[in-house]
Amino acid sequence: MVLTQSRGESGLQYLSESKEAPQSRSPNQELLPLTASVNSSDRLEIGGCEVTALVEKFGSPLYILDEETLRATSSQYRDAFERYYPGESQVLYASKAWSCLAVCAIAASEGLGIDVVSAGEIRTALQAGVSFDKIYFHGNNKSREELKLSVESGCTIVADNWHDLETLADFGKLGVSSKTGGPIRVMVRFTPGIECHTHDYIKTGQIDSKFGFDPNSLDRVFQFISEQPSLYCVGVHAHIGSQIFELQPHDDLAFVIIGALTKAQSYGLSATEINIGGGLGIRYTKTDDPPSIEDWARTVCTAVVAACDRHKLPLPKLLCEPGRSLVGTACVTAYTVGSKKVIPGVRTYLSVDGGMSDNPRPITYQSVYQVLAAEKMSAPLTETVTIAGKHCESGDILIKDAKLPECQAGDILVVTATGAYNYSMSSNYNRVPRPAAVLVRKGEAHTILERETDEDLLRFDRLPERLRTQK
Ligand SMILES: *Cc1c(COP(=O)(O)O)cnc(C)c1O
């Protein structure tokens, strides 16, 4: 990707540099949603809606989700797997990136299945209309209740450890059975022993990981499943991490996974599915340069076909489960500027009305974001400021040394690429209500998540009688 300075140092530089039509761009290589544009009042529009008008109507801070971008990523994954993989394929949305009814429903309407990691995510997917046979349940410590719900709903369980397998085998004996009447569908997750370059907290492929079976225990695992009539092993799964910019790890992973699949089959298991995980990175800042969705899919498909060739294996059903690259770029967060603190010769802090409660990634992973002024898109970026959140934590800094035009209280700032692991990791720290989220498309905006209220925050509080003050 060529980074040009031709538009000068203004907010316009965050608009796409691609000459391709929006539908053929890979959204994970963009900073802004595909529909982003600047109107005649020099204001940013997403999905045909002016950001400042959205904030006026729906309040601040506000998550703004662009439906066209989410549909583009979903269909690009789906189409690329259909194009490059001669066997059957299924793309799943890793809903932990942003689990809510609207996002799950859009992904499902594009033909995607859903990967879930809790009873809450299972219920969200089911209520969004996702078919149970396209729901895969993950997690390194699923509760018995969660396992029961997933089995009875007919979902496939991705067994992460012996605790999962023993509980499921126990269900067989207790007569807890799948909605389908057949045996419980189990996929086996193992740690593939593949390292990748990303933040330590989001690496999962290395042997020292809390996720998945140790590859050295796979013989015992497959032997165990083969002795359980109530369990049906559909295949094997591995995931190496998140926000990955290299293609090689997934190339390597295909060989490791096919090796594990062959092993499962050697125990007489019918295992015919493999899941290669997610992990494709997105562009958070101008210097990020992830591969396109199409290149990632082609790499995975080609590697799986080659690995099957080598093992003389019929092509398994190929699944993948991206999260970040499906929904990350589709959303931006709008904030309102409040106080400004100038420390001469040191730093200028510009504080906004949200922060680590709606976007915990900077404080958790030292993630870097891009910010722009929604009403001054072509104004020169003359100021270097640090965008601070409103929380009582010095580390609550959204962006260090951001370049902006001169801003003051009341200005609307937009932080880009906030669709993944923002709302889903949000909190009520400092008893701050979560922002609303709106879905925009062709000039229309609909609330998909209501803004929380102060009453919501007190909903679960109970005051024991003896603590009540007498008036
Ligand atoms: C988090 C996770 C994903 C999604 O990862 P992304 O980097 O968001 O694509 C997929 N599979 C598993 C098992 C995960 O834990």
The ligand as an ORCA input file, in Angstrom:
! r2SCAN-3c Opt
* xyz 0 1
  C     -10.477    -14.322     19.657
  C     -10.624    -15.537     18.864
  C     -10.953    -15.451     17.513
  C     -11.065    -14.160     16.775
  O      -9.861    -13.511     16.694
  P      -9.713    -12.173     15.826
  O      -8.310    -11.806     15.998
  O     -10.648    -11.185     16.398
  O     -10.028    -12.525     14.425
  C     -11.163    -16.621     16.838
  N     -11.067    -17.811     17.452
  C     -10.763    -17.930     18.741
  C     -10.704    -19.261     19.357
  C     -10.519    -16.809     19.491
  O     -10.186    -16.935     20.775
*
